[in-house]
Amino acid sequence: MLNDRQLRLLLDNLTSAVLVLDENLSICYLNSAAEDLVAASSARAVGQPLADVVRESLSADQALRSALATGQKYTMRRALWILHNLEECTVDYSVTPLSELGLLLLEVQSMDRLLRIAREDALLSAQETTRNLVRGMAHEVKNPLGGIRGAAQLLQRELKDLEMGVYPDEGLAEYTQIIIEEADRLRNLVDRMLGPRKPLALRPVNVHAITERVAQLIEAECDGALQIQRDYDPSIPDIPADSEQLIQAVLNIARNAMQAIDESIGLAEGSISVRTRVQRQFTIGRRQCPLVCRIDIVDNGPGIPEDIRERIFYPMISGRAEGSGLGLSISQHIINQHRGLIKCESRPGQTEFQIYLPLLTD
């Protein structure tokens, strides 16, 4: 037979969170996993009503009381818990009444990490599909563009009086030149949609050399009118990266923030914060990374319009009337080439982009 100490040790080594509630829905016990989940120690939580530690809904409380009265087990999926510190988490939990003891046993599994992995996996898959679509479209567009440009050049030469060296009709020459220039413009647009095509030149890079270069470029573009705040972790080791392309990726995000601020509240009232941190055991797609470098770019602009938030990394999607909608698509392509990930959270008054880059490569 196991004694109380052995039973507690066994429960504390479970990865699932376990809580025990009394007939008043106060916490009698929680294991180590539950302490981590609700961000409260046993010393603080035991004896407290469950609603003081985590809140779900009035109907959830009624369901717990009903289970205690009837002895009926039940399971809740994708329940949103609001913790005492106002953080939110999504959980699955099973309720088992222990009628003879007048207790409720809750077995809780956090779903946040699994849901995040699923969202990021779907995002990466959608972005890869979009890139393949763009590549196919570029091939179909660039071939006829080359033919149009070549035909316009031939026509331009035919129109020219080879003996006199002049055009018999200057208007015709102007038309052919317009065809050539517009074909070149469309070709350049397609090239920008494809993003950088040269292979990465990976070497150890100090991430703060990247962020400082971007900050200097933004300060130069806005003539120092915009406040740029730095919050760096000096312990971050060098990351394997292509410095030139990584600068471009971060610059596109920072420049979008600057332009959004300029068009809404004005540069003098705006600010961009650049923050770096190390994060452990982070999953990118389906790959577990022991260490990642996180670059946060936060601005106090108007926020991204809600109707395009889920599509901002797709080509030709922009929240600005003058925007090309290519900057974020190119940034995402570059970060994906570095086996990293970009995430975005936005609301009016604050937009935050998070760039995750593996510190160790396979």
Secondary structure, DSSP 8 states (H G I E B T S, - for coil): ---HHHHHHHHHT-SSEEEEE-TTSBEEEE-HHHHHHHT--HHHHTTSBHHHHEE--HHHHHHHHHHHHH---EEEEEEEEEETTS-EEEEEEEEEEETTTTEEEEEEEE-HHHHHHHHHHHHHHHHHHHHHHHHHHHHHHHHHHHHHHHHHHHHHHHHSBTTTTB-S-HHHHHHHHHHHHHHHHHHHHHHHHH---S----EEE-HHHHHHHHHHHHHHHTTT-SEEEEE--TT---EEE-HHHHHHHHHHHHHHHHHHHHHHT-GGG-EEEEEEEEEEEEEETTEEEEEEEEEEEEE-SS---GGGGGGTTSTT--SSTT--S-HHHHHHHHHHHTT-EEEEEEETTEEEEEEEEESS--
